[in-house]
Amino acid sequence: RLTAVVERALSTTYNTSNGLLYLWSGSGGQLTAGVPYFHVLLQSESQEILDQVLTENRPALDSVLQNGVAIAAQSPMFVADQAPLGGLISVMPGFRGLSLRTTFRISTSQWQDEDLMSLEYEFLTFPFQAINQSVQDLGIDWEDPDSDSFWMKLGGRRFRLFDRSPEAFLQAPPGSHSIVVRARDVRGSISVISSSVPLAVDAEHNFSVPDATALLARVEVTNDVTQLLQ
């Protein structure tokens, strides 16, 4: 009988292929994120004895190891993964500025994860009315280009690819924008958050030659030509 153990046994299914044993444990959300688990292969003289000691729902390991039941093999310990939790977005110098002139510093913080230092962050903007703040995934489809809610069809614009730095810089066109941040852990699980306050950008009507020169210099330093396309 195969089971996953921490303090209590969890339901486990298995399959064999090419001499390898594949295990699935804790279906239906039974595994707790961040908690260490391991698999044990229990050995007994009969299936009847195993059934007797495992009649209790999620029995403690010590109570299972009786009546001749022993651990025949034990797997390395593993940690149950969960997508990053929480996360906040802050904007400096604030949620209002001018196109072509204001450079916003976007920061994200207060995330929770089993391996916090390895999180990577992606930064995007959307028209403020394009996303649904009331649902967990913001109503955005990140995978299917044919979906009406595909992120690009909703007007999404990525201004920083996944990277470990929790901040990015943005110059935005006139309009009301949502700042969206996606956090990805080392196992590929992704969570998404957005700013509850719109980033309001007014058109710059007094853009001068020195301003243009400064913008070109900034693009040359950052190698970010999207600043010219906004």
C-alpha positions in Angstrom: 0.0 0.0 0.0 1.4 3.4 -1.0 0.6 6.5 1.0 2.0 10.1 1.5 2.8 10.9 5.1 3.5 13.9 7.2 1.7 13.4 10.4 -1.3 11.8 8.8 -1.8 9.6 5.7 -3.3 11.1 2.5 -5.0 9.3 -0.3 -2.4 8.3 -2.9 -2.7 6.7 -6.4 0.1 5.2 -8.4 1.1 3.8 -11.7 4.1 2.0 -13.1 5.8 2.6 -16.4 9.2 1.5 -17.7 10.2 0.2 -14.3 9.4 3.6 -12.6 6.8 4.2 -10.0 4.6 7.4 -10.3 2.7 8.7 -7.3 -0.1 11.2 -6.9 -1.1 12.3 -3.4 -3.5 14.6 -1.7 -5.9 15.2 -4.6 -8.7 17.7 -3.9 -6.5 20.2 -2.0 -5.4 17.8 0.8 -1.8 18.8 0.7 -0.9 22.0 2.6 1.4 24.4 0.8 4.9 24.7 2.4 4.5 21.5 4.5 7.1 18.7 4.0 5.8 15.3 2.9 7.3 11.9 2.0 5.9 8.7 0.5 6.2 5.3 2.3 5.8 1.9 0.9 4.1 -0.2 3.6 4.7 -3.9 3.9 2.5 -6.5 5.6 1.7 -10.2 5.4 -1.7 -9.6 4.0 -3.9 -6.9 2.5 -6.4 -7.5 5.3 -4.0 -6.3 7.9 -3.2 -3.2 5.9 -6.9 -2.5 5.5 -7.4 -2.8 9.3 -4.7 -0.3 10.2 -5.8 2.2 7.5 -9.5 2.2 8.3 -9.2 5.5 10.1 -9.3 8.6 7.9 -5.8 10.0 7.6 -4.3 7.9 10.4 -1.0 8.9 12.1 2.0 6.9 10.9 2.8 5.6 14.4 -0.7 4.0 14.6 -0.2 2.3 11.2 3.1 0.6 12.1 1.6 -2.2 14.2 0.6 -5.8 13.8 3.6 -6.5 11.6 3.1 -3.5 9.3 6.5 -2.0 8.4 8.0 0.6 6.1 9.6 -1.2 3.2 10.8 2.0 1.4 10.6 5.7 2.0 10.9 8.5 -0.6 12.9 11.7 -0.2 11.0 14.5 1.4 9.1 17.0 -0.8 7.3 20.2 -0.2 3.7 20.8 -1.5 3.7 23.7 -3.9 1.2 26.5 -4.2 1.0 29.4 -6.5 2.4 32.7 -4.9 -0.1 34.4 -2.6 -0.8 38.0 -1.8 1.2 40.7 -3.4 0.8 44.5 -3.6 1.5 47.1 -6.2 2.9 50.5 -5.5 3.6 53.4 -8.0 6.0 56.3 -7.7 5.7 59.2 -7.9 2.0 58.4 -7.8 -1.0 57.2 -9.9 -1.1 60.4 -12.0 1.4 61.8 -14.5 2.1 63.0 -18.0 2.7 61.0 -21.2 6.3 61.2 -22.5 7.4 63.1 -19.4 6.6 61.0 -16.3 8.6 57.9 -15.7 6.6 55.7 -13.2 8.5 53.3 -10.9 6.2 50.2 -10.4 7.1 48.0 -7.5 5.5 44.8 -6.2 5.9 43.4 -2.6 4.4 41.4 0.2 4.2 38.1 -1.7 4.1 34.7 0.1 5.7 31.6 -1.4 7.7 28.5 -0.3 10.7 29.9 -2.1 10.2 33.7 -2.0 13.6 34.7 -3.2 13.2 32.8 -6.4 10.0 34.5 -7.5 10.0 36.2 -10.9 7.7 39.1 -11.9 6.2 40.2 -15.1 4.7 43.7 -15.5 1.9 44.7 -17.9 -0.7 47.5 -18.4 -4.3 47.2 -19.5 -7.0 49.7 -20.2 -8.6 50.1 -16.8 -12.1 49.0 -17.8 -10.8 45.9 -19.7 -10.2 43.7 -16.7 -12.5 42.3 -14.1 -11.3 43.2 -10.6 -13.9 41.0 -8.9 -12.5 37.6 -10.1 -9.3 36.0 -9.1 -7.7 35.8 -12.6 -9.0 39.3 -13.5 -10.9 37.7 -16.4 -7.7 37.4 -18.5 -6.9 34.4 -20.7 -3.1 34.1 -20.9 -3.0 31.0 -23.1 -5.6 30.9 -25.9 -5.2 33.5 -28.7 -8.7 32.6 -30.0 -10.4 33.6 -26.7 -12.2 36.9 -26.6 -10.5 37.5 -23.2 -6.9 36.8 -24.5 -4.6 39.3 -22.9 -3.5 41.0 -26.1 -7.2 41.3 -27.3 -8.0 43.1 -24.0 -5.3 45.7 -24.8 -2.6 44.2 -22.6 0.9 45.6 -23.1 3.9 43.9 -21.5 6.5 46.4 -20.4 8.8 44.0 -18.4 9.3 40.3 -19.0 9.6 37.8 -16.1 12.6 38.7 -14.0 13.5 38.5 -10.3 13.6 42.3 -9.8 10.3 43.3 -8.1 10.3 46.7 -9.8 10.0 48.1 -13.3 9.8 51.5 -15.0 7.0 52.7 -17.3 6.2 55.6 -19.5 2.5 55.3 -20.5 0.3 56.9 -23.2 -2.6 59.1 -22.2 -5.5 57.2 -20.7 -6.6 55.3 -17.6 -4.5 52.1 -17.1 -4.5 49.1 -14.8 -1.1 47.9 -13.7 -0.9 44.1 -13.7 1.8 42.0 -12.1 2.3 38.3 -12.6 4.4 36.4 -10.0 5.9 33.0 -11.0 7.6 30.5 -8.7 10.3 28.1 -9.5 7.8 25.3 -10.3 6.0 27.5 -12.9 2.9 28.3 -10.8 1.7 31.8 -11.6 -0.5 34.3 -9.7 -1.7 37.7 -11.0 -2.7 40.9 -9.2 -3.7 44.4 -10.4 -3.7 47.9 -9.1 -7.1 48.8 -7.6 -6.5 52.5 -8.5 -6.1 53.4 -12.2 -2.9 54.9 -13.4 -4.2 58.2 -14.9 -1.9 59.6 -17.6 -2.6 63.0 -19.1 -1.4 64.1 -22.6 1.8 66.2 -22.6 1.1 69.3 -24.8 4.4 71.1 -24.2 6.9 68.5 -25.3 10.0 70.4 -26.4 13.1 69.6 -28.3 15.2 69.2 -25.1 12.5 66.8 -23.8 12.7 64.8 -27.0 16.5 64.7 -26.7 16.3 63.5 -23.1 13.8 60.8 -24.1 16.1 59.6 -26.9 19.0 59.5 -24.5 16.9 57.5 -22.0 16.0 55.0 -24.7 19.7 54.6 -25.6 20.6 53.9 -22.0 17.7 51.5 -21.3 17.6 50.0 -24.8 13.8 50.1 -24.4 12.4 51.4 -27.7 8.8 50.9 -26.6 9.2 54.3 -24.9 9.1 55.9 -28.3 6.1 53.9 -29.4 3.8 55.0 -26.6 
